[in-house]
Amino acid sequence: MPDSGSSKHPLATVYIIDDDARLRVSLQDFFDLVGQRARAFESAFDFLEQSDLTQPGCILLDIRMPGMTGLELQAKLTDQGYPLPIIFMTGNASVGTSVSAMKAGAFDYLLKPFSSESLIKATNLALDRNAEERGKSAALQHVRDGVASLTPREAEVFGFVSKGLMNKQIAHEMGISEIMVKLHRGRVMKKLEARSVVDLVRIFDEAHQQGSK
């Protein structure tokens, strides 16, 4: 495969899983050439035993392999909650299967033999998606940590503010003074890094969505 540019995500890992040794070596050499971290595996079992799936990356996966097939690995990773985007590598006879894999959540598929241009384009887009999803996950975790840091009183005020209640109404509902409501509200906004009531409502909605997953 000729060089077709450099990788956008050199610190992420492209996991190559294919029982064809020549293809594995070719792909590994290609990613080394463009400065993209990559690891190659002969089987799905080797990949599961030797990989840290919590790290950023994507998967180049053959559909038809002895032992655990690509589709079976896809289902296993989905069941275990690992979000790495999967790009299936397939021959003409497996196009229909690839469509099924896409419906099951695969990111893309490449028809063998594929060009270096299509390979780097697909992997860069998959790594873009993974970086985006990891960023969203980190942001949601930050929100959840902030909400978890609230005291019971602060959490109660937070809930009332998110419903649009004014300080006077919150004071009545909680049986405390408006001064105390303002104090709790100020602490809530500081802990949650909110600049306005709109921010608080957004954060409340995000925390609720995270908690419901």
N, C-alpha and C positions, 0 to 999 in steps of 0.2 A: 504493500500500500504506500503511495507517495504521501509526502507531507502536505497537509492542507490547512496549516495555521496552528496556532497554539491553543491550549486549553484555557477556559475562563475560570476554572475551579481547580487549580493545581493541588490544593490541600484536601479535596474530597477524593473518594476512592471509587473507581469503576470496577465492579466485581464481574469478572468474566467467568461464566459457567457453561462449559461445553465439553463433551467427551471426545471431540476431535482435537487431537494434540497439535496438529499443524495449524489449525485455526487459532487455538489458544496462544501459541507462540507468536503467530503473526499479529494478533491483536495486542498482545503484551508489548511487542516491539514497536507497534504503531503508537501506543499511548506513551511509551518511554520517549519516542521521538518528538512528540508534541508537548512534552512536559506535564503529562497527566498521570497522577498516581493511579495504579491499577494492580489488581491481584487476580490470578487465574486459578480456576478449580476444575478438576476433572468431573466432579459429580456434585449434586445438590447436597449430599450428605457431608462431603468435605467442606463445602461452603458453610453449612450450618454449624459445624464443629469448630471451625477456625476463624470465623469472622465476628467482629464487633459491630452488630447491626445498629447500635445507637449512634454511630459516627456518620457524618455526611457522606453521601454517595448515591450511586444508582447501580442497577444490575443489568448486564447484558446476558440474556438467558436463552439457551437452546430449548426448543419445545420438546423435541424427542431425544430422550436420554435413557440409558438403562438404569434400573433401580427406580429412583424418584424422578418422574418427568418434570419438565418445566412448569406445566400447569399444576401439578401436585405441589411443587415448591411454592408457586404463587399463592395457592389456597392456604398453605401452611403459614406463610408469612402474613397473610391477611388475617388469619385467625389469631395470630400472636400479636397483632397490632404494630408490625414493623412497616413504616411508611416509605421505604426506599422505592423510588420509581423503577419499574421493570420495563426494559426494552427487549422484546422477544426477537430471536434470530431464527428465521424459518426458511425452508425450501418451498418450492412451488406447491408441493403436495399438501402443505400444512397451512395454506392461506386461510382456509375456512376455520381451522383451529385457532389461528391468530386473531381472527375477528371475534371469536368466542372469548379469547383471552382479554381482548380490549374491553369487551363488555363486562368482564370480571374485574376490571380496574387497571389493566396494564397501561403503561404510558404510551408505548408506541411499538411498532415491529419493523424489522429490517428484513427484506427478502434477499436471501443468499443467491449469488454473490453480490455484496453491496460495496459501494465506493467509499473511499476514505472521507470524501466530502459529506456523504449522507451519514456516515458513522459519527463524525465529529459534531455535525449539526444535531443529531438525535441525542447524543450524550450530553452536549452542552445544554440543550433545552431541558433534559431530564434533571441535570444538576441544578439548573435555574429553579425548577419546580421544587426540588428538595430543599434548596436554600430558602425559598419563599415560605414553604411549609414549616421549616424549622424556626424561621423568624416569627411566624405567627404563633407557633407553640410556645416559644420563649416569652413573647409578649403576654400571652394568656397566663402563663405561669407567674409572671411578674404581677399581673393583676390579682391572681388568686393569692399570692403571698401577701400582697398589700391588704387585701380584705381580711385575711386570716390574722393580721397583726392588730386589727381593731378590737377594742374592749367591747364587752357586751353593750354598754351604753352607746358607744360610738357606732356600733353596728346597727343598733335600733334607730338612731338618728339618720344614719346612712339610708336605711330602708325607707324611712318617712320622706326624706328629701327626694329620693328617687321616684317617689309617687307624686311629687309636686306640692307637698304640704309646705306652708309657710312656717317660720319660726314660732309664731304664736300658736298655730295649730299643733305643731309638734310638742310644744310645751304643755298644751292641754292634754294631748294624748298620753304623754309620759308622766304627767304630774310633776313637772319641774319648772323652773323659771326660764324665761327667754334667754337670760344671760348664760345659763348653763347650756341651753341648746346651742347658742352661738359658740360657746367654748368647745363643745363636742364637735360641732360642725367644722370649726376651724382645724381641729386636730385631724378629723377625717380627711379634709381636703389636703392637708400637708402629707399625711401618710400615703394617700392615694395619688399624690402629685397632680391633683385636679385644680384647674384655674377657675372653673365656673360650675354652676348647677348642671349645665349641659354635659360637662365632662363627667360629673358624678353619675348622671343617668346612664351615659355610655358605659362607664366602668361597671355599674351595677348590672347592666344587660350582658356585658362580656363575662362577668363573673358567674352570672346565672347560666349562660350557655356552657361555660367550662364545667360547671358543676353538674349539668344535666347529661354530659357525655359519659 
